[in-house]
Amino acid sequence: MLHSDSPTRITVISASMGAGHDGAATELTRHLTAAGFLVDRHDFLDLLPARIGKLLSGAYLRLLTWAPAGYQRIYAATEHERRPNPAVRALLRGAERRTLATVTPDTRAVVSTYPGASQVLGALRLRGRLAIPALTYLTDFSVHSLWVAPGIDAHLAAHAIPAAQAHEQGAAGVTVTGPMTDPRFTPADEGERRAARTRFGLPPDTPLALLVAGSWGVGPVREAAAEILGTGVALPVVVCGRNHALAERLRADGIAHVHGWVDDMPGLMHACDVLVQNAGGLTSLEALAGGLPVVSYRCIPGHGRTNAAALDEAGLAPWIREPDRLAPTLTELLHGPRGRAQREAGLALFTTAPGPVPAVTAMAHSPLSAVRPGRQSSPTALPAGTPDLSTATIPSQRRPADGRAGTPGPRAGVRPARPGRPVAARAAVDFDASGLPTAVPADASTAVPVEALRLPVAGRFAARSRQARRRTVLMVAAVAATLSLGVGAPLAYAYGESPGHHFGALTHYLEDDDR
């Protein structure tokens, strides 16, 4: 508990883009409250002007559902940016006033679990408009460049791999705090397992593979469920979130055990033997805390694929890249030593670091005069024993295109396109419409001498300028298309349901729509 007469106030800003960011914020809030803090929670989407946040959320869902390849291109185009492009910066700038309003005079620190909120908080810190420490709790296992915001005082990571990725991109105060999940996610004994299977109407002895597609139920879930069933190794138990149409289609496909939104996910995990996931978010960490082996398969574009790669590299969850590897991998995880090893590795993740609360506590208790934007306030700002990577030299955790472990440290004679991002890594792998990686070209690892890439100074400047203009044009078009999709989709739905009441239906969509 805190030793003060009045509780210290912390602001936590999340975003209702799916359930992962909010889930992390919920657990952080619960742990901070248990430690004696007063916590104010806010949804960053509500802080954007003119209800744009709701439109963005709806458009993001529709991009993942209708145009996954387009979303992958947008994600890849922004993955290496050192700062948001002008279109994104203009959008985020509109949230600054409302974000400042969430910070009351007695607040001592603000924590973000969403990259857009981190960008706004960092900008406010750099301009001197926010005087208290701002921290980012990295909820993904891979770190997109939007997660790293200049001005943020500390970046808290669940594992050394996302910590290294954040550090390579210039993040300040990078600290491995370990993950944090609901305490109900614990390993089940045989009695709890059988009771859970009875409660969910599941067969008592058949191996069960829990297939989860997030709160929105996105991705090639039907294909994955059919392929799990076809292996004969395990019976799929599918959680569709709020995607009721997906649940109906799965039942029509002959999948016997299909659920919508499940409140008792700890119980359902107790009933199952392995988790098959496609996004690498909070659900994966919950399964690891519950002693379930985890596998990534048919991952959604963008963060789903980069998270799968990071979990695979960490030895926490294999990423199945080819359908013919599904049956042998499930067999190994269910019945072989690989499954036992991964259970042990997953459980160890929760015992080797204290979680983010000690780091938040230290920053909240730092003298405000000692806290400067974008750097650790002092060597003693973090609790003893917490790994602080703000001044450490961290070897790259990224794998080369051939999948072999990389050599720590810089590679002689090779200049990466961006820090920590090998040149060949992006071009070597592509994905089909179902989310499976396609074959790596035979010449993907062919080395190109640095001299061959060098242009005269004027030529290099012109090339960079052209690339920057192309990226800016691409992202302006992407933002416009995304907003158009967010508005157009509910209007189109309204036209089909109730002609003459289009804007009433749009208002309903903005207020509360789970479609």
Residue pairs with C-beta under 8 A, 6 or more apart in sequence:
1 35
1 36
2 8
2 35
2 36
2 37
2 361
7 36
7 37
7 38
8 36
8 37
8 38
8 108
8 364
8 365
9 37
9 38
9 39
9 40
9 104
9 106
9 107
9 108
10 32
10 37
10 38
10 39
10 40
10 107
10 108
10 109
10 110
10 111
10 360
10 364
11 39
11 40
11 42
11 102
11 103
11 104
11 107
11 109
11 110
11 111
12 25
12 28
12 29
12 32
12 39
12 40
12 41
12 42
12 110
12 111
12 112
12 113
13 25
13 41
13 42
13 43
13 44
13 47
13 99
13 102
13 110
13 111
13 112
13 113
13 114
13 117
13 121
14 21
14 22
14 24
14 25
14 41
14 42
14 43
14 44
14 112
14 113
14 114
14 117
15 21
15 22
15 43
15 44
15 45
15 53
15 113
15 114
15 116
15 117
16 22
16 43
16 45
16 57
17 45
17 56
17 57
17 60
17 114
18 214
18 215
18 216
18 281
19 214
19 215
19 241
19 282
20 139
20 214
20 279
20 281
20 282
20 283
21 113
21 114
21 139
22 43
22 113
23 282
24 113
24 137
24 139
24 180
24 282
25 41
25 113
27 180
27 181
27 182
28 111
28 113
28 137
28 180
28 356
28 357
28 360
29 39
29 41
31 180
31 355
31 356
31 357
32 39
32 357
32 360
33 39
35 357
35 361
37 364
40 102
40 104
40 107
42 102
43 53
44 53
44 95
44 99
44 112
44 114
44 116
44 117
44 120
45 53
45 54
45 56
45 57
46 53
46 98
47 53
47 95
47 98
47 99
47 102
47 117
47 120
48 56
48 91
48 94
48 95
48 98
49 94
49 95
49 98
51 510
52 91
52 94
52 483
54 486
54 509
54 510
55 483
55 486
55 487
55 510
56 482
56 483
56 486
57 486
58 485
58 486
58 489
58 490
58 509
58 513
59 482
59 483
59 485
59 486
59 489
60 71
60 482
61 216
61 218
62 485
62 486
62 489
63 70
63 71
63 74
63 482
63 485
64 71
64 216
64 218
64 219
64 300
64 301
65 218
68 219
68 300
68 301
68 433
68 435
69 301
69 433
71 301
71 302
72 301
72 302
72 305
72 431
74 302
74 474
74 475
74 478
75 144
75 301
75 302
75 303
76 302
76 426
77 471
77 474
77 475
77 478
78 84
78 85
78 88
78 144
78 145
78 146
78 475
79 144
79 145
79 306
79 421
80 145
80 417
80 418
80 421
81 145
81 146
81 471
82 145
82 169
82 170
82 418
83 89
83 150
84 92
84 119
84 146
85 471
85 472
85 475
85 476
86 472
86 476
87 472
87 475
87 476
87 478
87 479
88 119
88 146
88 475
88 479
89 119
91 479
92 116
92 119
92 120
92 123
93 120
93 123
95 116
95 117
95 120
96 120
96 123
96 124
96 129
99 117
99 120
99 121
99 124
100 124
100 129
100 130
102 110
103 110
103 130
103 132
107 132
108 132
108 133
108 364
108 365
109 132
109 133
109 134
109 135
109 360
109 363
109 364
110 121
110 130
110 132
110 133
110 134
110 135
111 134
111 135
111 136
111 137
111 356
111 360
112 118
112 121
112 134
112 135
112 136
112 137
112 152
113 136
113 137
113 139
114 139
115 136
115 144
115 146
115 147
115 149
116 146
118 134
118 136
118 146
118 147
118 149
118 152
119 146
119 149
121 130
121 134
121 149
121 151
121 152
122 134
122 149
122 150
122 151
122 152
122 373
122 374
123 149
123 150
123 151
124 130
124 134
124 151
125 134
125 151
125 152
125 153
125 373
125 374
126 150
126 151
126 373
126 374
131 368
132 368
132 371
133 153
133 154
133 363
133 364
133 366
133 371
133 377
134 151
134 152
134 153
134 373
135 152
135 153
135 154
135 155
135 156
135 173
135 359
135 360
135 363
136 147
136 149
136 152
136 154
136 155
136 156
136 171
137 156
137 356
138 147
138 155
138 156
138 157
138 158
138 162
138 166
139 281
139 282
140 147
140 162
140 280
140 281
140 303
140 306
140 307
141 158
141 159
141 161
141 162
141 280
141 284
141 307
141 310
141 311
141 314
142 161
142 162
142 165
142 280
142 303
142 306
142 307
142 309
142 310
143 157
143 162
143 165
143 166
143 169
143 171
144 302
144 303
144 306
145 169
147 155
147 166
147 171
148 155
148 166
148 169
148 170
148 171
150 170
150 373
150 374
151 373
151 374
152 171
152 172
152 173
152 373
152 374
153 172
153 173
153 363
153 371
153 373
153 374
153 375
153 376
153 377
154 172
154 173
154 174
154 175
154 359
154 363
154 376
155 163
155 166
155 171
155 172
155 173
155 174
155 175
156 175
156 177
156 356
156 359
156 360
157 163
157 166
157 174
157 175
157 176
157 177
158 176
158 177
158 178
158 179
158 180
158 285
158 349
159 176
159 178
159 179
159 314
159 316
159 349
160 176
160 314
160 387
160 394
160 397
161 310
161 313
161 314
161 397
162 310
163 174
163 175
163 176
163 387
163 389
163 394
164 389
164 394
164 395
164 396
164 397
164 420
165 310
165 397
165 398
165 420
166 174
167 174
167 389
167 390
167 392
167 394
168 394
168 396
168 419
168 420
169 418
169 419
169 420
170 419
172 374
172 375
172 376
172 390
173 375
173 376
173 381
173 388
173 390
174 388
174 389
174 390
175 359
175 382
175 386
175 387
175 388
175 389
175 390
176 353
176 386
176 387
176 389
177 353
177 354
177 355
177 356
177 358
177 359
177 386
178 349
178 350
178 352
178 353
178 354
178 355
178 356
179 285
179 288
179 289
179 349
179 350
179 355
180 355
180 356
180 357
181 282
181 285
181 286
181 289
181 350
182 266
182 286
184 266
185 265
185 266
185 269
185 286
185 287
185 289
185 290
186 266
186 289
186 290
186 291
187 290
187 291
187 343
187 347
188 196
188 269
188 270
188 290
188 291
192 270
193 270
193 271
194 204
196 202
196 267
196 268
196 270
196 271
197 203
197 204
197 208
197 271
198 204
199 267
199 271
200 237
200 257
200 259
200 267
200 268
200 271
201 257
202 208
202 237
202 257
202 271
203 235
206 234
206 235
207 233
207 234
207 235
207 273
207 274
207 334
208 234
208 235
208 236
208 237
208 257
208 271
208 272
208 273
208 274
209 228
209 233
209 234
209 235
209 236
209 237
209 272
209 273
209 274
209 275
209 276
209 330
210 237
210 239
210 268
210 269
210 272
210 274
210 275
210 276
210 287
210 292
211 221
211 224
211 225
211 228
211 236
211 237
211 238
211 239
211 276
211 277
212 238
212 239
212 275
212 276
212 277
212 278
212 283
213 219
213 221
213 238
213 239
213 240
213 241
213 243
213 246
213 278
213 279
214 241
214 278
214 279
214 281
214 283
215 241
215 242
215 261
216 241
216 242
216 243
217 240
217 241
217 242
217 243
217 246
217 247
218 243
218 300
219 278
219 279
219 298
219 299
219 300
219 304
219 435
220 278
220 298
220 434
220 435
221 238
221 240
221 246
221 250
221 278
221 298
222 246
222 249
222 250
222 253
223 298
223 434
224 236
224 276
224 278
224 297
224 298
225 236
225 238
225 250
225 253
225 255
226 253
226 255
227 323
227 326
228 234
228 235
228 236
228 276
228 326
228 330
229 235
229 236
229 254
229 255
231 326
231 327
231 330
232 327
233 327
233 330
233 331
233 334
234 273
234 274
234 330
234 334
235 256
235 257
236 255
236 257
236 276
237 257
237 259
237 268
237 271
237 272
238 247
238 250
238 255
238 257
238 258
238 259
239 259
239 260
239 262
239 265
239 268
240 246
240 247
240 250
240 258
240 259
240 260
241 260
241 261
242 260
242 261
242 514
243 260
244 260
247 258
247 259
247 260
250 258
251 258
259 268
262 268
265 283
265 286
266 286
266 290
269 275
269 286
269 287
269 290
269 292
270 290
272 292
273 292
273 334
274 292
274 293
274 294
274 295
274 330
274 333
274 334
274 339
275 283
275 284
275 287
275 292
275 293
275 294
275 295
276 295
276 296
276 297
277 283
277 284
277 287
277 294
277 295
277 296
277 297
277 317
278 296
278 297
278 298
278 299
278 300
278 304
278 435
279 299
279 300
279 303
279 304
279 307
280 296
280 299
280 303
280 304
280 306
280 307
280 308
280 310
280 311
280 317
281 303
281 307
284 294
284 307
284 311
284 316
284 317
285 349
287 294
287 346
288 294
288 316
288 317
288 346
288 347
288 349
288 350
289 346
289 347
289 350
291 343
291 346
291 347
292 343
292 346
293 317
293 333
293 334
293 338
293 339
293 342
293 343
293 346
294 311
294 316
294 317
294 342
294 346
295 317
295 318
295 319
295 320
295 329
295 330
295 333
296 307
296 308
296 311
296 312
296 317
296 318
296 319
296 320
297 319
297 320
297 326
298 434
298 435
298 436
299 305
299 307
299 308
299 319
299 435
300 435
301 431
301 435
304 435
305 431
305 435
308 317
308 319
309 319
309 399
310 397
311 317
311 319
312 318
312 319
313 397
313 399
315 342
315 345
316 342
316 345
316 346
316 349
317 342
318 329
318 333
320 326
320 329
321 436
321 437
322 436
323 436
332 338
332 339
333 339
333 342
353 386
353 387
354 383
354 385
354 386
358 382
358 383
358 386
359 382
359 383
359 386
361 383
362 381
362 382
362 383
363 371
363 377
363 381
366 377
366 378
366 381
367 377
370 377
370 378
371 377
375 390
376 382
376 388
376 390
382 388
395 406
395 408
395 409
396 406
396 408
396 409
396 420
396 422
397 406
398 406
398 420
398 421
398 422
398 425
399 405
399 406
399 425
400 406
400 422
400 424
400 425
400 445
401 422
401 424
401 425
401 427
401 428
401 429
401 440
401 444
401 445
402 440
402 444
402 445
406 422
413 449
413 450
414 422
414 423
414 447
414 450
415 423
415 450
415 453
416 422
416 423
417 423
423 448
424 444
424 445
427 444
428 440
428 441
428 444
428 445
429 437
429 438
429 440
429 444
430 437
430 438
431 437
431 438
432 438
454 460
455 463
487 506
490 505
490 506
490 509
490 510
490 513
491 502
491 505
491 506
493 505
493 509
493 515
494 501
494 502
494 503
494 504
494 505
494 506
494 509
495 502
497 505
498 504
498 505
509 515
